[in-house]
């Protein structure tokens, strides 16, 4: 998962750390907004999967020039439920040694 503070969103998909590239389109989820559709989760920084339906997200301190609606959720850890489960890809199988290598 990759967080965008600017978009107040999280991208969930496959990422190749060796190539620093994404595999496939993935899915973007926006953090909830207030009734006027203003961003209220303004400084999201960390994401961790709790299970295939939930993520935990951590936020940084709001900046002095940010609107007040960012303050109630700053310096917090929150849990969000996803609308559909995230299926983690199976790890690539480890090659088995051939009989000649034993």
C-alpha positions in Angstrom: 0.0 0.0 0.0 1.1 3.5 -0.8 -0.3 6.6 0.9 -0.8 10.0 -0.8 -1.1 12.9 1.7 -1.9 15.3 -1.1 -4.9 13.2 -2.3 -5.8 11.9 1.1 -5.9 8.4 -0.4 -4.2 5.0 -0.3 -3.3 2.9 -3.3 -3.4 -0.9 -2.8 -1.8 -3.1 -5.3 1.2 -5.2 -6.2 4.6 -3.4 -5.9 7.9 -4.7 -7.1 10.5 -3.4 -4.6 13.4 -4.6 -6.8 12.3 -2.5 -9.8 10.5 0.2 -7.7 7.5 -0.2 -9.9 3.9 -1.2 -9.6 2.4 -4.3 -11.1 -1.0 -3.8 -12.6 -3.5 -1.0 -11.8 -4.3 -1.6 -8.1 -7.1 0.2 -6.4 -7.3 3.7 -4.9 -9.3 4.4 -1.8 -9.9 7.9 -0.5 -10.0 8.5 3.2 -13.4 9.7 4.5 -14.3 13.3 4.1 -16.6 15.6 6.1 -20.2 16.4 5.0 -19.0 19.2 2.8 -16.5 16.8 1.1 -13.5 18.5 2.7 -10.4 16.5 3.5 -10.2 15.7 7.2 -7.4 13.1 7.1 -4.8 15.5 5.9 -1.5 14.0 7.0 -1.7 10.3 6.6 1.8 8.8 6.7 1.8 5.1 7.6 -0.4 2.1 6.5 -0.4 -1.4 7.8 -2.8 -4.2 7.0 -4.6 -5.7 10.0 -6.3 -8.3 7.8 -7.8 -8.5 4.3 -10.6 -6.1 5.2 -9.0 -3.5 7.5 -6.0 -1.2 7.5 -4.5 0.8 10.3 -3.3 4.3 9.3 -1.1 6.8 11.2 -1.2 10.5 10.8 1.4 13.2 11.4 0.8 16.5 13.2 -1.2 19.1 11.2 0.8 22.0 9.9 0.1 25.6 11.0 -1.2 26.6 7.5 -3.7 23.7 7.2 -7.4 24.2 7.7 -8.8 23.5 11.2 -10.7 20.4 9.9 -7.3 18.7 9.7 -6.6 19.1 13.4 -9.0 16.5 15.0 -7.3 13.6 13.2 -3.7 14.6 13.5 -1.1 12.6 15.4 -3.5 9.6 15.5 -3.8 5.9 14.6 -7.0 5.0 13.0 -8.5 1.8 11.6 -10.5 1.8 8.3 -12.5 -1.0 6.9 -12.1 -1.6 3.1 -15.2 -2.1 0.9 -13.9 -5.3 -0.4 -11.1 -7.7 0.8 -7.6 -7.3 -0.4 -6.2 -10.6 -1.6 -2.5 -10.8 -1.0 -0.6 -12.5 -3.9 0.9 -15.8 -3.3 4.7 -15.6 -2.8 6.7 -16.9 -5.6 7.6 -20.5 -4.9 11.1 -21.2 -3.9 12.8 -23.5 -6.4 13.5 -27.0 -5.1 17.1 -28.2 -5.4 17.6 -30.8 -8.1 18.9 -34.3 -7.2 22.2 -33.3 -8.7 22.6 -30.4 -6.2 22.1 -32.6 -3.1 
